[in-house]
Amino acid sequence: MKLFLDTANVDHVAEVAAWGVLDGVTTNPTLVAKEGKDFKETVLKMCALVPCVSAQVTATDAEGMKKQAVEYAGWHKHVVVKVPMTTEGLKVLAFCRQKGIRTNCTLVFSLAQAVLAAKAGASILSPFVGRIDDAGESGMALIAEIMQAWSHYKFATEVLVASTRHTEHVTEAAKLGAHICTIPYEVFLKLPKHQLTDTGLDRFQKDWEKVQKN
């Protein structure tokens, strides 16, 4: 499973990329606004660190989104244009497929939407599991449905588990065979940690200190 960082903080991307495990980044204008940075500049800096950066369009009509898609794709070869799951968005996905522009269909909340996005030509689709959980349903159940459907067909579209809230979302995504999981920085930092690892290292260190005294 590929691991993406969901952020607009370039320093965080550089930090996690240094671990040797980071495959990409998902970002959007809201995240960039929180950082108080320029959108294009932020995307380009992240493109220098990872091979896949999802940059979201802000237009809502097909023609506006197509124009932005062409613009974003021209920034860098690592840019993947993030397009919303709407009927206008489906038109843009089909357009981008014809133009050879990679896309990420975002705000997916049902299996029907996932199938439509795949058929329209999305390179990646992003079900938002955390938001589904917030609505009182199971986000990971949707991932299970999508992966089951994908097992029957030859969709080239990768399934990206988005809106993850905790490490259990990440591990469940791996068990279900999701292709990608995008993870907030705070959750990413928890993935390498385990109490027994810390205990073991502490014991090794103390034993080594005893050896050094002999």
Contacts in CASP RR format, 6 or more apart in sequence:
PFRMAT RR
TARGET T0000
AUTHOR 0000-0000-0000
METHOD contacts of the structure
MODEL  1
MKLFLDTANVDHVAEVAAWGVLDGVTTNPTLVAKEGKDFKETVLKMCALV
PCVSAQVTATDAEGMKKQAVEYAGWHKHVVVKVPMTTEGLKVLAFCRQKG
IRTNCTLVFSLAQAVLAAKAGASILSPFVGRIDDAGESGMALIAEIMQAW
SHYKFATEVLVASTRHTEHVTEAAKLGAHICTIPYEVFLKLPKHQLTDTG
LDRFQKDWEKVQKN
1 173 0 8 1.000
1 174 0 8 1.000
1 177 0 8 1.000
1 178 0 8 1.000
1 179 0 8 1.000
1 180 0 8 1.000
1 181 0 8 1.000
2 23 0 8 1.000
2 24 0 8 1.000
2 158 0 8 1.000
2 179 0 8 1.000
2 180 0 8 1.000
2 181 0 8 1.000
3 21 0 8 1.000
3 22 0 8 1.000
3 23 0 8 1.000
3 24 0 8 1.000
3 180 0 8 1.000
3 181 0 8 1.000
3 183 0 8 1.000
3 188 0 8 1.000
4 22 0 8 1.000
4 23 0 8 1.000
4 24 0 8 1.000
4 25 0 8 1.000
4 26 0 8 1.000
4 52 0 8 1.000
4 54 0 8 1.000
4 160 0 8 1.000
4 180 0 8 1.000
4 181 0 8 1.000
4 182 0 8 1.000
4 183 0 8 1.000
5 12 0 8 1.000
5 13 0 8 1.000
5 16 0 8 1.000
5 22 0 8 1.000
5 24 0 8 1.000
5 25 0 8 1.000
5 26 0 8 1.000
5 182 0 8 1.000
5 183 0 8 1.000
5 184 0 8 1.000
5 185 0 8 1.000
5 188 0 8 1.000
6 25 0 8 1.000
6 26 0 8 1.000
6 27 0 8 1.000
6 31 0 8 1.000
6 162 0 8 1.000
6 164 0 8 1.000
6 182 0 8 1.000
6 183 0 8 1.000
6 184 0 8 1.000
6 185 0 8 1.000
7 13 0 8 1.000
7 25 0 8 1.000
7 27 0 8 1.000
7 31 0 8 1.000
7 184 0 8 1.000
7 185 0 8 1.000
8 27 0 8 1.000
8 28 0 8 1.000
8 31 0 8 1.000
8 32 0 8 1.000
8 34 0 8 1.000
8 35 0 8 1.000
8 37 0 8 1.000
8 42 0 8 1.000
9 35 0 8 1.000
9 185 0 8 1.000
10 37 0 8 1.000
10 42 0 8 1.000
10 45 0 8 1.000
10 46 0 8 1.000
10 49 0 8 1.000
12 185 0 8 1.000
13 22 0 8 1.000
13 25 0 8 1.000
13 45 0 8 1.000
13 46 0 8 1.000
13 49 0 8 1.000
13 50 0 8 1.000
14 49 0 8 1.000
16 22 0 8 1.000
16 185 0 8 1.000
16 188 0 8 1.000
17 49 0 8 1.000
17 50 0 8 1.000
19 192 0 8 1.000
22 49 0 8 1.000
22 50 0 8 1.000
23 50 0 8 1.000
23 51 0 8 1.000
23 52 0 8 1.000
23 180 0 8 1.000
24 50 0 8 1.000
24 51 0 8 1.000
24 52 0 8 1.000
24 53 0 8 1.000
25 46 0 8 1.000
25 49 0 8 1.000
25 50 0 8 1.000
25 52 0 8 1.000
25 53 0 8 1.000
25 54 0 8 1.000
26 53 0 8 1.000
26 54 0 8 1.000
26 82 0 8 1.000
26 104 0 8 1.000
26 126 0 8 1.000
26 160 0 8 1.000
26 162 0 8 1.000
26 182 0 8 1.000
27 42 0 8 1.000
27 43 0 8 1.000
27 46 0 8 1.000
27 53 0 8 1.000
27 54 0 8 1.000
27 55 0 8 1.000
27 56 0 8 1.000
28 55 0 8 1.000
28 56 0 8 1.000
28 82 0 8 1.000
28 106 0 8 1.000
29 39 0 8 1.000
29 56 0 8 1.000
29 58 0 8 1.000
32 38 0 8 1.000
32 39 0 8 1.000
32 42 0 8 1.000
35 42 0 8 1.000
39 55 0 8 1.000
40 75 0 8 1.000
43 53 0 8 1.000
43 55 0 8 1.000
43 72 0 8 1.000
43 75 0 8 1.000
43 76 0 8 1.000
43 79 0 8 1.000
44 75 0 8 1.000
44 76 0 8 1.000
46 53 0 8 1.000
47 53 0 8 1.000
47 75 0 8 1.000
47 76 0 8 1.000
47 77 0 8 1.000
47 78 0 8 1.000
47 79 0 8 1.000
50 78 0 8 1.000
51 78 0 8 1.000
52 78 0 8 1.000
52 80 0 8 1.000
53 76 0 8 1.000
53 78 0 8 1.000
53 79 0 8 1.000
53 80 0 8 1.000
54 80 0 8 1.000
54 81 0 8 1.000
54 82 0 8 1.000
54 104 0 8 1.000
54 106 0 8 1.000
54 124 0 8 1.000
55 72 0 8 1.000
55 75 0 8 1.000
55 79 0 8 1.000
55 80 0 8 1.000
55 81 0 8 1.000
55 82 0 8 1.000
56 81 0 8 1.000
56 82 0 8 1.000
56 83 0 8 1.000
56 106 0 8 1.000
57 64 0 8 1.000
57 65 0 8 1.000
57 68 0 8 1.000
57 69 0 8 1.000
57 72 0 8 1.000
57 81 0 8 1.000
57 82 0 8 1.000
57 83 0 8 1.000
57 84 0 8 1.000
57 92 0 8 1.000
58 68 0 8 1.000
59 65 0 8 1.000
59 67 0 8 1.000
59 68 0 8 1.000
60 84 0 8 1.000
60 86 0 8 1.000
60 88 0 8 1.000
61 88 0 8 1.000
62 88 0 8 1.000
62 89 0 8 1.000
62 91 0 8 1.000
62 92 0 8 1.000
62 95 0 8 1.000
65 83 0 8 1.000
65 88 0 8 1.000
65 89 0 8 1.000
65 92 0 8 1.000
66 91 0 8 1.000
66 92 0 8 1.000
66 95 0 8 1.000
66 96 0 8 1.000
68 81 0 8 1.000
69 81 0 8 1.000
69 83 0 8 1.000
69 92 0 8 1.000
69 95 0 8 1.000
69 96 0 8 1.000
69 99 0 8 1.000
69 101 0 8 1.000
69 103 0 8 1.000
70 99 0 8 1.000
70 101 0 8 1.000
72 79 0 8 1.000
72 81 0 8 1.000
73 79 0 8 1.000
73 81 0 8 1.000
73 96 0 8 1.000
73 99 0 8 1.000
73 101 0 8 1.000
73 102 0 8 1.000
79 102 0 8 1.000
80 102 0 8 1.000
80 103 0 8 1.000
80 104 0 8 1.000
80 123 0 8 1.000
80 124 0 8 1.000
81 96 0 8 1.000
81 101 0 8 1.000
81 102 0 8 1.000
81 103 0 8 1.000
81 104 0 8 1.000
82 103 0 8 1.000
82 104 0 8 1.000
82 105 0 8 1.000
82 106 0 8 1.000
82 126 0 8 1.000
83 89 0 8 1.000
83 92 0 8 1.000
83 93 0 8 1.000
83 96 0 8 1.000
83 103 0 8 1.000
83 104 0 8 1.000
83 105 0 8 1.000
83 106 0 8 1.000
83 122 0 8 1.000
84 105 0 8 1.000
84 106 0 8 1.000
84 107 0 8 1.000
85 105 0 8 1.000
85 106 0 8 1.000
85 107 0 8 1.000
85 108 0 8 1.000
85 109 0 8 1.000
85 113 0 8 1.000
85 116 0 8 1.000
85 117 0 8 1.000
85 125 0 8 1.000
89 105 0 8 1.000
89 120 0 8 1.000
90 116 0 8 1.000
90 117 0 8 1.000
90 120 0 8 1.000
91 120 0 8 1.000
92 103 0 8 1.000
93 103 0 8 1.000
93 105 0 8 1.000
93 117 0 8 1.000
93 120 0 8 1.000
93 121 0 8 1.000
93 122 0 8 1.000
94 120 0 8 1.000
94 121 0 8 1.000
96 102 0 8 1.000
96 103 0 8 1.000
96 121 0 8 1.000
97 103 0 8 1.000
97 120 0 8 1.000
97 121 0 8 1.000
102 123 0 8 1.000
102 124 0 8 1.000
103 121 0 8 1.000
103 122 0 8 1.000
103 123 0 8 1.000
103 124 0 8 1.000
104 122 0 8 1.000
104 123 0 8 1.000
104 124 0 8 1.000
104 125 0 8 1.000
104 126 0 8 1.000
104 160 0 8 1.000
105 117 0 8 1.000
105 120 0 8 1.000
105 122 0 8 1.000
105 124 0 8 1.000
105 125 0 8 1.000
105 126 0 8 1.000
106 125 0 8 1.000
106 126 0 8 1.000
106 128 0 8 1.000
106 162 0 8 1.000
107 126 0 8 1.000
107 128 0 8 1.000
108 114 0 8 1.000
108 117 0 8 1.000
108 125 0 8 1.000
108 126 0 8 1.000
108 127 0 8 1.000
108 128 0 8 1.000
109 127 0 8 1.000
109 128 0 8 1.000
109 131 0 8 1.000
109 132 0 8 1.000
109 142 0 8 1.000
110 142 0 8 1.000
111 142 0 8 1.000
111 145 0 8 1.000
111 146 0 8 1.000
111 149 0 8 1.000
114 125 0 8 1.000
114 127 0 8 1.000
114 146 0 8 1.000
114 149 0 8 1.000
114 159 0 8 1.000
115 149 0 8 1.000
117 125 0 8 1.000
117 157 0 8 1.000
118 125 0 8 1.000
118 155 0 8 1.000
118 156 0 8 1.000
118 157 0 8 1.000
121 156 0 8 1.000
121 157 0 8 1.000
122 157 0 8 1.000
123 156 0 8 1.000
123 157 0 8 1.000
123 158 0 8 1.000
124 157 0 8 1.000
124 158 0 8 1.000
124 159 0 8 1.000
124 160 0 8 1.000
124 179 0 8 1.000
124 180 0 8 1.000
125 157 0 8 1.000
125 158 0 8 1.000
125 159 0 8 1.000
125 160 0 8 1.000
126 160 0 8 1.000
126 161 0 8 1.000
126 162 0 8 1.000
126 182 0 8 1.000
127 139 0 8 1.000
127 142 0 8 1.000
127 143 0 8 1.000
127 146 0 8 1.000
127 159 0 8 1.000
127 160 0 8 1.000
127 161 0 8 1.000
127 162 0 8 1.000
128 162 0 8 1.000
128 163 0 8 1.000
129 139 0 8 1.000
129 140 0 8 1.000
129 142 0 8 1.000
129 143 0 8 1.000
129 161 0 8 1.000
129 162 0 8 1.000
129 163 0 8 1.000
129 164 0 8 1.000
129 165 0 8 1.000
129 169 0 8 1.000
130 139 0 8 1.000
130 163 0 8 1.000
130 164 0 8 1.000
130 165 0 8 1.000
130 169 0 8 1.000
131 163 0 8 1.000
132 138 0 8 1.000
132 139 0 8 1.000
132 142 0 8 1.000
132 163 0 8 1.000
133 139 0 8 1.000
133 165 0 8 1.000
140 169 0 8 1.000
140 172 0 8 1.000
140 173 0 8 1.000
140 176 0 8 1.000
143 159 0 8 1.000
143 161 0 8 1.000
143 172 0 8 1.000
143 173 0 8 1.000
143 176 0 8 1.000
143 178 0 8 1.000
144 176 0 8 1.000
146 159 0 8 1.000
147 159 0 8 1.000
147 176 0 8 1.000
147 177 0 8 1.000
147 178 0 8 1.000
150 159 0 8 1.000
158 179 0 8 1.000
158 180 0 8 1.000
159 178 0 8 1.000
159 179 0 8 1.000
159 180 0 8 1.000
160 178 0 8 1.000
160 179 0 8 1.000
160 180 0 8 1.000
160 181 0 8 1.000
160 182 0 8 1.000
161 169 0 8 1.000
161 170 0 8 1.000
161 173 0 8 1.000
161 178 0 8 1.000
161 180 0 8 1.000
161 181 0 8 1.000
161 182 0 8 1.000
162 182 0 8 1.000
164 170 0 8 1.000
164 173 0 8 1.000
164 181 0 8 1.000
164 182 0 8 1.000
164 183 0 8 1.000
164 184 0 8 1.000
164 187 0 8 1.000
165 184 0 8 1.000
165 187 0 8 1.000
166 187 0 8 1.000
167 187 0 8 1.000
167 190 0 8 1.000
167 191 0 8 1.000
169 181 0 8 1.000
169 187 0 8 1.000
170 181 0 8 1.000
170 183 0 8 1.000
170 187 0 8 1.000
170 191 0 8 1.000
173 181 0 8 1.000
174 181 0 8 1.000
183 191 0 8 1.000
END
